[in-house]
Amino acid sequence: MNCRYYQELLTDLLAGELTPAQQQQLERHLAECPACAAECRSAREALDAVTPHIDTTPPAGFESRLLETVRRAAPAPERLASQRRRRRLIRSAAGIFSAAALLAIALMTGLNTPVRAARSCFRQAIVSMSGLKSLDMELQVRTRAGDNFGYIDPDLDFVPHTLRVVFTPGLMWRIEKPGRTAVYDGTQIHQWMNFGDGTVQDGNPGFLEDLTSFIDPRILMLREQELATSTDGAVYTVTRNAQTIRLTVTAPAQGDYEQSDYALNSSITESDNRREYTFDADNGQLLGARVTVITDRGERPVLEMTKIVYDAPVDTAALTALPEGIAWNDLRRPLSGTRLAGVGAREAAELILRAMNGWDTEVLNEALRFFGPNGCELVRGIYEGVIPSEIGEPVRSGEYPGQFVPCKLLMRDGSVREIMLALRNDNAEGCWVVDGGI
């Protein structure tokens, strides 16, 4: 919470429309900021001055007539260039107008803010797509072919993605990009890479990260609707013409970067970004989406929806078909050992790298559980015989549930390699496993 965000929430505060999370944030801010606390007291006093302290029943139609009077008396919308200017008008009016006039202006501006318009737009889209039978979508994402679906890099080229979904009689989907495919058959998810390894897991597609929401645009809209009430610092704009509604969300990076900015700009949510959605003005259906990452070097589009088709016929057998010759690794099975449990991330990194020196499978079978046999052989070809010369302090960054450990390695050929080993232990055994960086 900062002063600017508090000012954005002023009318919501007066109207009692804050979410519990926003209320907690605001209370903490007011306890630390005397200026905002004083302004809050003044606003409450002004509101209290015109608030009846006895129970009354207004005549029929009173509220609508009052609001219509306020709208007619208010300055034309085009004179108020932005929501921020309207908020400044409310604050400056405290020293000029009576408390009753202040409350009237607050009511007027609070009824039609960009955030409320955005939430209404998202709700309309959810309702309009409630009867979907299938979905066919094509995306372009700046990422590395074969890498995790959730990974982005503004400096890389676009990689094509296809997403096909069946909603009835039960949810099934398939997402593909060069080098990696994932399929959900209604019960379990199979994911495989082009070098012959695959994984099997339950139906939670958390590994898709930001792309998870695109499986069902209704969930995407619901997620955005929830964020419209909770994201600190997000700015919303809504424009409309005869054919389309365009909604833009400009939001700061989510996550914790106090220790390190290593994960910054590695996913959509872990970046300062602008998300642009286009809806059909008649029925509210999503027509397009585009995501732009904003860095100190400028702006760079990282995701573009190039096609979306609703309710086209889908061959479910082809949708869920699996390839031959894949070595499947069932991630639902518990880990066989606990050599890497009960230690810190730095110690786990040292144990793993020393195990790679002599390729100790007792440790590495735990550490490389996300890697199949072919992937393990690829890692072995690079890291067997490695000597860890320096292991730094682990750091947390962004929304990653584990820790990143900086390591300097002496390779077999005498060269020195620096890596950031990604380790996580959010499994039932509390065992550290390698999640990236090698």
C-alpha positions as CSV (number, residue, x, y, z in Angstrom):
1,M,0.0,0.0,0.0
2,N,1.2,3.5,-0.9
3,C,-0.3,7.0,-0.7
4,R,-1.2,6.9,-4.4
5,Y,-3.1,3.6,-4.1
6,Y,-4.8,4.9,-0.9
7,Q,-6.1,7.9,-2.9
8,E,-7.4,5.6,-5.6
9,L,-9.4,3.7,-2.9
10,L,-10.8,6.8,-1.1
11,T,-14.4,6.6,-2.4
12,D,-14.5,2.8,-2.0
13,L,-13.4,3.3,1.6
14,L,-16.2,5.8,2.2
15,A,-18.7,3.5,0.5
16,G,-17.6,0.5,2.5
17,E,-16.8,-1.5,-0.6
18,L,-13.2,-2.6,0.1
19,T,-12.3,-6.3,0.1
20,P,-11.0,-7.8,3.4
21,A,-7.5,-7.8,1.9
22,Q,-7.7,-4.2,0.8
23,Q,-9.1,-3.2,4.2
24,Q,-6.1,-4.8,6.0
25,Q,-3.7,-3.1,3.6
26,L,-5.3,0.2,4.1
27,E,-5.4,-0.1,7.9
28,R,-1.7,-0.9,8.0
29,H,-1.0,2.1,5.7
30,L,-3.0,4.5,7.8
31,A,-1.1,3.4,10.9
32,E,2.1,4.3,9.3
33,C,1.2,7.5,7.3
34,P,0.0,10.5,9.3
35,A,-1.0,12.5,6.2
36,C,-3.3,9.8,4.8
37,A,-4.7,9.1,8.3
38,A,-5.5,12.8,8.7
39,E,-7.2,12.9,5.3
40,C,-9.2,9.8,6.2
41,R,-10.4,11.4,9.4
42,S,-11.5,14.5,7.5
43,A,-13.3,12.4,4.9
44,R,-15.1,10.4,7.5
45,E,-16.1,13.6,9.4
46,A,-17.5,15.1,6.2
47,L,-19.5,11.9,5.5
48,D,-20.7,11.7,9.1
49,A,-22.0,15.3,8.9
50,V,-24.5,14.4,6.2
51,T,-25.3,10.8,7.4
52,P,-28.6,10.5,9.2
53,H,-28.3,9.0,12.7
54,I,-31.9,7.8,12.8
55,D,-33.7,5.2,10.8
56,T,-35.7,6.7,8.0
57,T,-37.5,5.3,4.9
58,P,-36.9,7.5,1.8
59,P,-39.8,8.0,-0.5
60,A,-40.0,5.8,-3.6
61,G,-37.6,6.8,-6.3
62,F,-35.6,9.1,-4.0
63,E,-32.2,7.5,-4.7
64,S,-32.6,7.5,-8.5
65,R,-33.8,11.1,-8.5
66,L,-30.8,12.2,-6.3
67,L,-28.3,10.4,-8.5
68,E,-29.8,11.9,-11.7
69,T,-29.6,15.4,-10.1
70,V,-26.0,14.8,-9.2
71,R,-25.2,13.6,-12.7
72,R,-26.9,16.7,-14.3
73,A,-25.0,19.0,-11.9
74,A,-21.7,17.3,-12.4
75,P,-19.1,18.6,-14.9
76,A,-19.2,16.9,-18.3
77,P,-17.2,13.6,-18.3
78,E,-14.9,14.8,-21.1
79,R,-13.7,17.6,-18.9
80,L,-12.5,15.0,-16.3
81,A,-9.6,13.4,-18.3
82,S,-9.0,10.6,-15.9
83,Q,-10.1,8.9,-12.7
84,R,-7.1,10.4,-10.9
85,R,-8.4,13.9,-11.8
86,R,-11.8,13.1,-10.4
87,R,-10.2,11.9,-7.2
88,R,-8.3,15.1,-6.9
89,L,-11.5,17.0,-7.4
90,I,-13.1,15.2,-4.5
91,R,-10.1,16.0,-2.2
92,S,-9.8,19.6,-3.2
93,A,-13.6,20.1,-2.8
94,A,-13.3,19.4,0.9
95,G,-12.0,22.9,1.5
96,I,-14.5,24.6,-0.9
97,F,-17.8,22.9,-0.9
98,S,-20.2,22.0,1.9
99,A,-20.1,18.4,3.3
100,A,-23.3,17.6,1.4
101,A,-21.8,18.7,-1.9
102,L,-18.7,16.7,-1.2
103,L,-20.7,13.6,-0.6
104,A,-22.7,14.1,-3.8
105,I,-19.6,14.4,-5.9
106,A,-18.1,11.3,-4.1
107,L,-21.3,9.3,-4.9
108,M,-21.2,10.5,-8.5
109,T,-17.5,9.6,-9.2
110,G,-17.7,6.3,-7.2
111,L,-20.5,4.9,-9.4
112,N,-18.7,4.8,-12.7
113,T,-14.9,4.2,-12.1
114,P,-12.8,2.3,-14.7
115,V,-12.4,-0.5,-12.1
116,R,-16.1,-0.9,-11.8
117,A,-16.5,-0.8,-15.6
118,A,-13.8,-3.4,-15.9
119,R,-15.5,-5.7,-13.4
120,S,-18.8,-5.3,-15.3
121,C,-17.0,-6.1,-18.6
122,F,-15.5,-9.3,-17.1
123,R,-18.8,-10.4,-15.7
124,Q,-20.5,-9.9,-19.0
125,A,-17.8,-12.0,-20.8
126,I,-18.2,-14.8,-18.2
127,V,-22.0,-14.9,-18.7
128,S,-21.7,-14.8,-22.5
129,M,-19.4,-17.8,-22.6
130,S,-21.3,-19.9,-20.1
131,G,-22.6,-22.3,-22.7
132,L,-19.3,-23.1,-24.5
133,K,-18.8,-26.5,-25.9
134,S,-15.3,-26.2,-27.3
135,L,-12.5,-23.8,-28.0
136,D,-9.7,-23.6,-30.5
137,M,-7.0,-21.0,-29.9
138,E,-3.6,-20.0,-31.3
139,L,-1.1,-17.9,-29.4
140,Q,2.3,-16.5,-30.1
141,V,4.6,-16.3,-27.0
142,R,8.1,-15.0,-26.6
143,T,9.7,-18.0,-25.0
144,R,12.2,-20.8,-25.7
145,A,11.0,-23.8,-27.7
146,G,10.8,-26.9,-25.4
147,D,11.0,-24.8,-22.2
148,N,8.2,-24.7,-19.6
149,F,4.9,-23.4,-20.8
150,G,4.8,-20.6,-18.2
151,Y,8.3,-19.2,-19.1
152,I,8.6,-16.0,-21.1
153,D,11.6,-13.9,-22.1
154,P,11.0,-10.5,-23.8
155,D,14.4,-10.9,-25.6
156,L,13.4,-14.1,-27.4
157,D,11.5,-14.7,-30.6
158,F,7.8,-15.6,-30.7
159,V,7.0,-19.4,-30.5
160,P,3.6,-20.6,-31.8
161,H,1.2,-22.3,-29.3
162,T,-2.0,-24.1,-30.1
163,L,-4.7,-24.8,-27.5
164,R,-7.8,-27.0,-28.1
165,V,-10.4,-27.5,-25.4
166,V,-13.6,-29.5,-25.0
167,F,-15.9,-28.4,-22.2
168,T,-18.8,-30.9,-22.5
169,P,-19.6,-33.6,-21.4
170,G,-16.3,-33.1,-19.4
171,L,-13.3,-30.9,-19.6
172,M,-10.4,-32.2,-21.9
173,W,-7.6,-30.1,-23.5
174,R,-4.4,-30.2,-25.4
175,I,-1.7,-27.5,-25.6
176,E,1.3,-27.7,-27.9
177,K,4.4,-25.8,-28.8
178,P,7.6,-26.8,-30.6
179,G,9.3,-29.3,-28.3
180,R,6.6,-29.7,-25.6
181,T,3.0,-31.0,-25.5
182,A,0.5,-31.4,-22.6
183,V,-2.8,-33.3,-22.7
184,Y,-5.6,-33.6,-20.1
185,D,-8.0,-36.5,-20.7
186,G,-10.4,-35.6,-17.9
187,T,-8.5,-37.5,-15.3
188,Q,-4.8,-37.0,-15.5
189,I,-2.3,-34.8,-17.4
190,H,0.4,-36.2,-19.6
191,Q,3.2,-33.9,-20.6
192,W,6.1,-34.8,-22.9
193,M,9.2,-33.4,-24.5
194,N,10.7,-34.0,-27.9
195,F,13.6,-36.0,-26.5
196,G,11.3,-38.8,-25.4
197,D,10.6,-38.1,-21.7
198,G,7.1,-37.5,-20.2
199,T,5.4,-37.0,-16.9
200,V,2.0,-38.1,-15.6
201,Q,0.3,-36.1,-12.9
202,D,-3.2,-35.3,-11.5
203,G,-5.4,-32.8,-13.1
204,N,-4.0,-29.5,-11.7
205,P,-2.2,-27.8,-14.6
206,G,-0.1,-25.5,-12.4
207,F,2.9,-26.0,-14.6
208,L,1.2,-24.0,-17.3
209,E,1.4,-20.9,-15.0
210,D,-0.1,-17.9,-16.8
211,L,-1.3,-20.0,-19.7
212,T,-3.6,-22.0,-17.4
213,S,-6.2,-19.3,-17.6
214,F,-6.4,-19.5,-21.4
215,I,-7.7,-23.1,-21.1
216,D,-11.1,-21.6,-20.2
217,P,-11.6,-17.9,-21.0
218,R,-14.3,-17.8,-18.3
219,I,-11.7,-18.6,-15.7
220,L,-9.4,-16.0,-17.3
221,M,-12.2,-13.4,-17.0
222,L,-13.0,-14.5,-13.4
223,R,-9.3,-14.2,-12.5
224,E,-9.1,-10.7,-13.9
225,Q,-12.4,-9.8,-12.2
226,E,-10.9,-10.9,-8.8
227,L,-7.6,-9.0,-9.6
228,A,-9.7,-5.9,-10.3
229,T,-10.6,-5.8,-6.6
230,S,-7.2,-6.7,-5.1
231,T,-4.2,-5.9,-7.3
232,D,-2.2,-3.0,-5.8
233,G,-1.4,-0.3,-8.3
234,A,-3.4,-1.8,-11.3
235,V,-4.9,0.8,-13.7
236,Y,-7.9,0.0,-15.9
237,T,-9.2,1.6,-19.0
238,V,-12.3,0.6,-21.0
239,T,-13.2,1.9,-24.5
240,R,-16.1,0.9,-26.7
241,N,-17.2,1.3,-30.3
242,A,-20.1,-0.2,-32.2
243,Q,-18.4,-3.6,-32.7
244,T,-16.0,-4.1,-29.8
245,I,-15.1,-3.3,-26.2
246,R,-11.4,-2.9,-25.5
247,L,-10.3,-3.4,-21.9
248,T,-6.7,-2.6,-20.8
249,V,-5.1,-3.6,-17.5
250,T,-1.7,-2.0,-16.6
251,A,-0.3,-3.8,-13.6
252,P,2.9,-4.0,-11.6
253,A,4.9,-7.2,-11.2
254,Q,3.5,-9.5,-8.6
255,G,5.8,-11.4,-6.1
256,D,8.6,-10.6,-3.7
257,Y,11.8,-9.1,-5.1
258,E,13.3,-7.9,-1.9
259,Q,16.1,-10.5,-1.9
260,S,16.6,-10.7,-5.7
261,D,15.0,-9.7,-9.0
262,Y,16.2,-12.9,-10.7
263,A,12.6,-14.0,-11.5
264,L,11.5,-10.5,-12.7
265,N,10.2,-10.7,-16.3
266,S,10.3,-14.5,-16.4
267,S,6.5,-14.8,-16.5
268,I,3.6,-12.5,-17.2
269,T,2.5,-11.9,-13.6
270,E,6.2,-11.5,-12.6
271,S,6.6,-8.4,-14.8
272,D,5.2,-4.9,-15.1
273,N,2.7,-5.6,-17.8
274,R,-0.2,-4.3,-19.9
275,R,-2.9,-6.9,-20.7
276,E,-5.3,-5.9,-23.5
277,Y,-8.5,-7.8,-24.1
278,T,-11.0,-7.3,-26.9
279,F,-14.6,-8.4,-26.5
280,D,-17.6,-8.5,-28.9
281,A,-19.8,-5.5,-28.0
282,D,-23.0,-7.5,-28.7
283,N,-22.4,-10.8,-26.9
284,G,-19.4,-10.1,-24.6
285,Q,-17.3,-13.0,-26.0
286,L,-13.5,-12.7,-25.9
287,L,-12.1,-11.9,-29.4
288,G,-8.5,-11.3,-28.7
289,A,-5.7,-10.8,-26.1
290,R,-2.3,-9.2,-26.1
291,V,0.2,-8.9,-23.3
292,T,3.1,-6.4,-23.3
293,V,6.0,-6.4,-20.7
294,I,7.2,-3.0,-19.6
295,T,10.8,-2.8,-18.6
296,D,13.4,0.0,-18.2
297,R,14.4,-0.7,-21.8
298,G,10.9,0.0,-23.1
299,E,7.9,-2.1,-24.0
300,R,7.8,-5.5,-25.6
301,P,4.8,-7.6,-26.6
302,V,5.3,-11.2,-25.2
303,L,1.9,-12.8,-25.9
304,E,-0.6,-12.4,-28.7
305,M,-3.7,-14.3,-29.4
306,T,-3.9,-14.8,-33.2
307,K,-7.0,-17.0,-33.4
308,I,-9.9,-18.0,-31.3
309,V,-12.8,-20.1,-32.5
310,Y,-15.8,-21.2,-30.4
311,D,-17.8,-24.4,-30.6
312,A,-16.0,-25.9,-33.6
313,P,-16.3,-29.8,-33.9
314,V,-13.5,-31.5,-32.0
315,D,-12.2,-35.1,-32.4
316,T,-11.7,-36.0,-28.7
317,A,-9.8,-39.2,-29.6
318,A,-7.2,-37.1,-31.5
319,L,-7.3,-34.5,-28.8
320,T,-6.2,-36.9,-26.1
321,A,-4.0,-39.1,-28.2
322,L,-0.5,-39.9,-26.7
323,P,2.6,-40.7,-28.7
324,E,4.5,-44.0,-28.7
325,G,7.9,-44.5,-27.2
326,I,7.7,-42.0,-24.3
327,A,9.3,-42.9,-21.0
328,W,6.6,-41.9,-18.6
329,N,7.6,-40.6,-15.1
330,D,4.6,-40.7,-12.7
331,L,4.9,-37.7,-10.5
332,R,2.0,-38.9,-8.3
333,R,4.3,-41.5,-6.7
334,P,5.9,-40.5,-3.4
335,L,9.7,-39.9,-3.4
336,S,11.6,-43.1,-2.6
337,G,14.1,-41.4,-0.2
338,T,14.6,-38.4,2.0
339,R,18.3,-37.6,1.7
340,L,17.5,-34.1,0.6
341,A,14.8,-33.5,3.3
342,G,15.4,-31.7,6.6
343,V,18.2,-29.5,5.2
344,G,18.4,-25.9,3.9
345,A,18.5,-25.0,0.3
346,R,22.2,-24.2,0.3
347,E,23.1,-27.5,1.9
348,A,20.8,-29.3,-0.6
349,A,22.5,-27.6,-3.5
350,E,25.9,-28.7,-2.2
351,L,24.7,-32.3,-1.8
352,I,23.2,-32.4,-5.3
353,L,26.3,-30.9,-7.0
354,R,28.6,-33.2,-5.2
355,A,26.4,-36.2,-6.1
356,M,26.8,-35.1,-9.8
357,N,30.6,-35.3,-9.4
358,G,30.5,-39.1,-9.1
359,W,26.9,-39.4,-10.3
360,D,25.4,-40.8,-7.1
361,T,22.0,-42.0,-8.1
362,E,20.9,-42.4,-4.5
363,V,20.8,-38.7,-4.2
364,L,20.1,-37.8,-7.8
365,N,17.0,-40.0,-8.1
366,E,15.4,-37.7,-5.5
367,A,16.9,-34.4,-6.8
368,L,16.0,-35.1,-10.5
369,R,12.5,-36.4,-10.0
370,F,11.1,-34.1,-12.6
371,F,13.6,-35.5,-15.2
372,G,13.0,-38.7,-17.0
373,P,15.7,-41.2,-18.0
374,N,16.6,-39.3,-21.2
375,G,16.6,-36.0,-19.4
376,C,18.9,-37.4,-16.7
377,E,21.3,-38.7,-19.3
378,L,21.4,-35.2,-20.9
379,V,22.2,-33.7,-17.5
380,R,24.8,-36.4,-16.8
381,G,26.5,-35.7,-20.1
382,I,27.0,-32.1,-19.0
383,Y,27.5,-32.2,-15.3
384,E,29.1,-35.5,-14.4
385,G,32.5,-34.8,-12.8
386,V,31.5,-31.2,-12.0
387,I,33.2,-29.6,-9.0
388,P,31.3,-26.9,-7.0
389,S,33.8,-24.2,-6.4
390,E,31.4,-21.7,-4.8
391,I,27.8,-21.9,-3.5
392,G,26.1,-18.7,-2.6
393,E,23.3,-17.9,-0.2
394,P,19.8,-18.9,-1.4
395,V,17.4,-16.2,-2.4
396,R,13.7,-15.9,-3.0
397,S,12.4,-14.1,-6.0
398,G,9.0,-13.3,-7.5
399,E,6.2,-15.9,-7.0
400,Y,8.5,-18.9,-7.2
401,P,7.6,-21.3,-4.3
402,G,11.2,-22.5,-3.8
403,Q,14.6,-20.8,-3.7
404,F,17.4,-19.9,-6.1
405,V,20.9,-20.8,-5.2
406,P,23.8,-19.1,-7.1
407,C,26.6,-21.6,-7.9
408,K,30.0,-21.4,-9.6
409,L,31.1,-24.7,-11.1
410,L,34.3,-26.1,-12.4
411,M,33.4,-28.2,-15.4
412,R,35.2,-31.3,-16.7
413,D,36.9,-29.4,-19.5
414,G,38.3,-26.9,-17.0
415,S,35.9,-24.1,-17.9
416,V,33.9,-22.2,-15.2
417,R,30.1,-22.1,-15.3
418,E,27.8,-20.0,-13.2
419,I,24.3,-21.2,-12.7
420,M,21.3,-20.2,-10.6
421,L,20.0,-23.6,-9.3
422,A,16.2,-23.5,-8.8
423,L,15.2,-25.8,-5.9
424,R,11.8,-26.4,-4.3
425,N,10.6,-28.7,-1.5
426,D,6.9,-28.1,-1.6
427,N,6.2,-31.9,-1.7
428,A,4.8,-34.2,0.9
429,E,8.3,-35.4,1.9
430,G,9.8,-31.9,2.2
431,C,12.6,-33.1,-0.2
432,W,14.5,-30.5,-2.3
433,V,14.2,-31.2,-6.0
434,V,15.8,-29.5,-9.0
435,D,13.3,-27.4,-10.8
436,G,15.5,-25.5,-13.3
437,G,18.8,-23.7,-13.7
438,I,20.8,-26.6,-15.2
